[in-house]
C-alpha cells in the first residue's frame, strides 16, 4: 500500500531512547507534499478495464453496508477507506456506524468536501478540494488479510432536485485493483500534524 519504511521486532525490542542520539550518516529526505492525485478509485477501475453497470442509490447503500459488515466478520484487522462526496452525506447514523467499525480496523477514513480531520472517534477525515474529482464519487474500499473488496461509483449526469440519482458502479475483489484504488485514496489523506 505504498509503505517504504518500517520498524518492528526484526530490528529490536521496544526500548527507551538513549540520552544522546548520534546523527545518521544517511538522514532521511523529507519529501515535498505532492499535489492531489488526478486518479480516483473509479478512474483506476476503468484503467484496469473494468466495465461499470448502472445502479440506484438504494442498491449502493445496501452494497456499502454489506462491505462494512464484512469488515466486522473478517479475520484480522482491515483498512476501511470511504468517500462520501461531501460532509453532509456523513450523517450522524453513518458516524456512529463508522465509529463502531473503527474499533475493529487498523485505519478507518472518511473523505469528502468539508470533512473535518476527525469526523468521529478513531476516524481519520480528509477534506477534499471542491475541484477534486473524488467529490463526484462514492467509494468503499476494504483491505485485510483475507478480504479485499471495493465498491466504486460515479453519478451519471446531473439530476434535478428530488429526482433519483443513477450511478455507474464497479464492484471488485481483485486484490491488485483494490490496492490501486486504496492507494488513490491514501494519497489524499493529510499527514497527522504532531
N, C-alpha and C positions, 0 to 999 in steps of 0.2 A: 504494500500500500504506500510505498514511497519512503519508508524509514531507511535512513542511511547510517545511523549511529545507534548503538545500544549499550546497555550495561546490565550486568547480572552476575550470577554465581560463577560463570565461566571465568570471570576476571577477579573475583574475590568476594568474600562475605561483606555485608554492610558493616561499616565502622565509622567512628567519628573522623572528621578531617584532621590532619596533622596541624600543629600550631603554626608551622611555616610551610607554605606551599612554594614549590620550585616552578618557575615558568617553564612551559613546554617548549621543546625545541621546534615543534611543529604546531603552532597555535591554529585553532580553527578559524576559518574565514567566516565572517558574518555576511550572509547573502543579503542583497538588496531585496526589498519587498517586491515581488513580481506583480505585474498588472493582473487584474482579474482575468481568468481564462475565458476564451471565447467558446470553448466547448461546454456542453451541458450533458447531463445523463441521457436526454433524448437524442441529441445530435450524435453522441457517442454510440448509441444503439443503432442509429441509422448508418453510421460509418461502418459498423460491423455487419452491415447488410441484413438487418432485421426489418421486417415489414410491419408497420403498425396496423392495428384494427380499430374500428370505431367503437366507442363506448359512451356510456352516460356517467354522470357524476355519481349516481347511486351505486352503480357497479364498481366504480373506482373506490368509493368509501368502503364497500364490503371487502374488496381485494386488499386494500391497505390494512384494514383491521385483521384480515387473515394473516398477512405477513407479520404484523405486530404480535399476533398471538403465537406465531411460530418462533419468535424470539424467546418467548417465555417457555416454550416447550423444548428448545434446542439444548443439546448438551454443551457445557462450557459457556463462556461469556461471549456475546456477539457485539458487533458495532452496528448501530442503527442511525442512518442518515436520512433525514426527510426534508423536503422543501414544500413550503406552504404558500408560495407566491407572495403573500403579504401577511402581516401580523394579525389582521382581523380573522383570518382563517384558522389561527391558532387559538381556538376558543377555550374557555375555562374547562370544559369537559376534555378537550384534547390535552390541555396542560396536565390535568390530573392523570390521564392515561399515560402520558409520556413520563411523568414523574415516577409512576409505578414501573414502567419499562426501564427507566434509568437506573433503578435499584438493581436490575438484573443484567445490565450491559457494561461493557468496558467504556463505551462512549455513546451518548445519545445526543443528536443535534437537531436543531430546527433552523432552517434557512428561510428568509422571507424579507420583503421590504419592511422597514421599520421594526424588525425583530430585535429585542434587547439582547445584550450579551448573555444574560441568564434568564430565559423566559420561564423557568421553573427550577425546582431543586434538582441539581445534578444534570441539568440540560444545558448544553453549550448552544448559544444562539449566534447567528450570523446575519447582520443587517445587509441586505442586498441593495446595490445601487439601482435606481429606477431603470437604468438602461441595460442592466444585466439581463441577458436572455433567459436566465433561470426564473425570472419573475413571471414568465408565461408558462411555467411547467409545474407539474405535480410529480414528485418522486418519493419513493420509499425504497431505500437500498439497505440490505441486511447482509453482513458478512460475519460468519462464525466458523468454528472448527469444521462442522459438517453441514452448515447451512450457508448457501449463497443465493440470494434472490433479489430481483429488482423489478419494481413497477415504475415505469417512466411514461409520462403522458404530456401532451401539449394540446391546449384548447384549439378547436377548429374555428377559425374566423372570429368575428366579433358578434356578440349577441345583444339583442335589445333587453332592457330591464324586464325581469320576470320570465324571460324565455329560457328554457332549459339548455344547459351547456352540453356540447358534444366534444369528445376528446379523441385524439389519435393516441393509441396506447400500445406499448410494447412491454411484455412481461417475460422475464428470462431467469433461468437458473444456471446459465453458462457462467462459470466462475470467472473466467478471464474478462468477459463483458461486465459482469457485476463489479469486479475490481476496478475496471476502467471508469465505470460510472461513479464509483465511490471516490476515485481519485479526482474526478472533475468537481465533485462537491468539496472534498477536503482542501483543495487548493483555494477555496473561498473562505475557509474557516480562519478567522483572525487569530493571531498569536495571543496567548494569555499574557496580559500585562502584569508583570511581577512587581 
